[in-house]
Amino acid sequence: MANEVLAQEAEIDEQWYEDAIELRGVHLNLLQIKSAFREYEALVRAEGDRIISKLVKPSDMNDEEFVSKK
């Protein structure tokens, strides 16, 4: 498939953002790392729930199957 066709098929309202942040001499203890991980996990879960909530059930799938796939 041509790239143009793929770009037309995928109408996604998401955009990747990346920023390089230089860190020097960072000192973190285990509690700080665990806290940062919990914060990151909460953000990922919220974003995942938002994306999953936008899914549309295919016509050939019943409600139980669709819920189990989510």
PAVEX-327198 format. One record per residue (C-alpha): residue number from 1; residue in one letter; x, y, z. Coordinates in steps of 0.02 Angstrom, whole numbers, m for minus. Layout:
<sites>
<site><resi>NUM</resi><resn>A</resn><px>X</px><py>Y</py><pz>Z</pz></site>
...
</sites>
This chain:
<sites>
<site><resi>1</resi><resn>M</resn><px>0</px><py>0</py><pz>0</pz></site>
<site><resi>2</resi><resn>A</resn><px>55</px><py>174</py><pz>m35</pz></site>
<site><resi>3</resi><resn>N</resn><px>95</px><py>285</py><pz>113</pz></site>
<site><resi>4</resi><resn>E</resn><px>m39</px><py>408</py><pz>59</pz></site>
<site><resi>5</resi><resn>V</resn><px>m173</px><py>274</py><pz>76</pz></site>
<site><resi>6</resi><resn>L</resn><px>m111</px><py>225</py><pz>248</pz></site>
<site><resi>7</resi><resn>A</resn><px>m111</px><py>406</py><pz>303</pz></site>
<site><resi>8</resi><resn>Q</resn><px>m290</px><py>429</py><pz>242</pz></site>
<site><resi>9</resi><resn>E</resn><px>m352</px><py>272</py><pz>330</pz></site>
<site><resi>10</resi><resn>A</resn><px>m280</px><py>320</py><pz>498</pz></site>
<site><resi>11</resi><resn>E</resn><px>m372</px><py>476</py><pz>553</pz></site>
<site><resi>12</resi><resn>I</resn><px>m304</px><py>484</py><pz>729</pz></site>
<site><resi>13</resi><resn>D</resn><px>m321</px><py>637</py><pz>837</pz></site>
<site><resi>14</resi><resn>E</resn><px>m168</px><py>588</py><pz>940</pz></site>
<site><resi>15</resi><resn>Q</resn><px>5</px><py>658</py><pz>915</pz></site>
<site><resi>16</resi><resn>W</resn><px>169</px><py>599</py><pz>987</pz></site>
<site><resi>17</resi><resn>Y</resn><px>268</px><py>725</py><pz>1088</pz></site>
<site><resi>18</resi><resn>E</resn><px>448</px><py>702</py><pz>1135</pz></site>
<site><resi>19</resi><resn>D</resn><px>567</px><py>820</py><pz>1222</pz></site>
<site><resi>20</resi><resn>A</resn><px>747</px><py>786</py><pz>1269</pz></site>
<site><resi>21</resi><resn>I</resn><px>783</px><py>838</py><pz>1448</pz></site>
<site><resi>22</resi><resn>E</resn><px>962</px><py>834</py><pz>1504</pz></site>
<site><resi>23</resi><resn>L</resn><px>990</px><py>776</py><pz>1683</pz></site>
<site><resi>24</resi><resn>R</resn><px>1153</px><py>790</py><pz>1774</pz></site>
<site><resi>25</resi><resn>G</resn><px>1196</px><py>727</py><pz>1946</pz></site>
<site><resi>26</resi><resn>V</resn><px>1022</px><py>665</py><pz>1991</pz></site>
<site><resi>27</resi><resn>H</resn><px>1009</px><py>574</py><pz>2156</pz></site>
<site><resi>28</resi><resn>L</resn><px>847</px><py>482</py><pz>2192</pz></site>
<site><resi>29</resi><resn>N</resn><px>808</px><py>367</py><pz>2335</pz></site>
<site><resi>30</resi><resn>L</resn><px>693</px><py>216</py><pz>2322</pz></site>
<site><resi>31</resi><resn>L</resn><px>542</px><py>310</py><pz>2391</pz></site>
<site><resi>32</resi><resn>Q</resn><px>560</px><py>446</py><pz>2259</pz></site>
<site><resi>33</resi><resn>I</resn><px>573</px><py>317</py><pz>2120</pz></site>
<site><resi>34</resi><resn>K</resn><px>419</px><py>226</py><pz>2184</pz></site>
<site><resi>35</resi><resn>S</resn><px>324</px><py>390</py><pz>2194</pz></site>
<site><resi>36</resi><resn>A</resn><px>373</px><py>438</py><pz>2017</pz></site>
<site><resi>37</resi><resn>F</resn><px>321</px><py>265</py><pz>1955</pz></site>
<site><resi>38</resi><resn>R</resn><px>150</px><py>278</py><pz>2039</pz></site>
<site><resi>39</resi><resn>E</resn><px>123</px><py>449</py><pz>1959</pz></site>
<site><resi>40</resi><resn>Y</resn><px>175</px><py>383</py><pz>1788</pz></site>
<site><resi>41</resi><resn>E</resn><px>65</px><py>229</py><pz>1810</pz></site>
<site><resi>42</resi><resn>A</resn><px>m86</px><py>338</py><pz>1851</pz></site>
<site><resi>43</resi><resn>L</resn><px>m56</px><py>445</py><pz>1696</pz></site>
<site><resi>44</resi><resn>V</resn><px>m39</px><py>292</py><pz>1584</pz></site>
<site><resi>45</resi><resn>R</resn><px>m196</px><py>212</py><pz>1657</pz></site>
<site><resi>46</resi><resn>A</resn><px>m298</px><py>370</py><pz>1633</pz></site>
<site><resi>47</resi><resn>E</resn><px>m239</px><py>389</py><pz>1453</pz></site>
<site><resi>48</resi><resn>G</resn><px>m272</px><py>205</py><pz>1418</pz></site>
<site><resi>49</resi><resn>D</resn><px>m448</px><py>218</py><pz>1490</pz></site>
<site><resi>50</resi><resn>R</resn><px>m480</px><py>371</py><pz>1381</pz></site>
<site><resi>51</resi><resn>I</resn><px>m422</px><py>280</py><pz>1224</pz></site>
<site><resi>52</resi><resn>I</resn><px>m520</px><py>122</py><pz>1266</pz></site>
<site><resi>53</resi><resn>S</resn><px>m678</px><py>221</py><pz>1298</pz></site>
<site><resi>54</resi><resn>K</resn><px>m672</px><py>282</py><pz>1116</pz></site>
<site><resi>55</resi><resn>L</resn><px>m674</px><py>106</py><pz>1044</pz></site>
<site><resi>56</resi><resn>V</resn><px>m824</px><py>62</py><pz>937</pz></site>
<site><resi>57</resi><resn>K</resn><px>m900</px><py>m112</py><pz>942</pz></site>
<site><resi>58</resi><resn>P</resn><px>m887</px><py>m203</py><pz>775</pz></site>
<site><resi>59</resi><resn>S</resn><px>m1054</px><py>m259</py><pz>704</pz></site>
<site><resi>60</resi><resn>D</resn><px>m1001</px><py>m443</py><pz>701</pz></site>
<site><resi>61</resi><resn>M</resn><px>m958</px><py>m448</py><pz>887</pz></site>
<site><resi>62</resi><resn>N</resn><px>m1083</px><py>m467</py><pz>1029</pz></site>
<site><resi>63</resi><resn>D</resn><px>m1080</px><py>m358</py><pz>1185</pz></site>
<site><resi>64</resi><resn>E</resn><px>m998</px><py>m488</py><pz>1298</pz></site>
<site><resi>65</resi><resn>E</resn><px>m854</px><py>m516</py><pz>1176</pz></site>
<site><resi>66</resi><resn>F</resn><px>m828</px><py>m330</py><pz>1154</pz></site>
<site><resi>67</resi><resn>V</resn><px>m821</px><py>m298</py><pz>1341</pz></site>
<site><resi>68</resi><resn>S</resn><px>m699</px><py>m441</py><pz>1367</pz></site>
<site><resi>69</resi><resn>K</resn><px>m585</px><py>m373</py><pz>1229</pz></site>
<site><resi>70</resi><resn>K</resn><px>m583</px><py>m201</py><pz>1309</pz></site>
</sites>
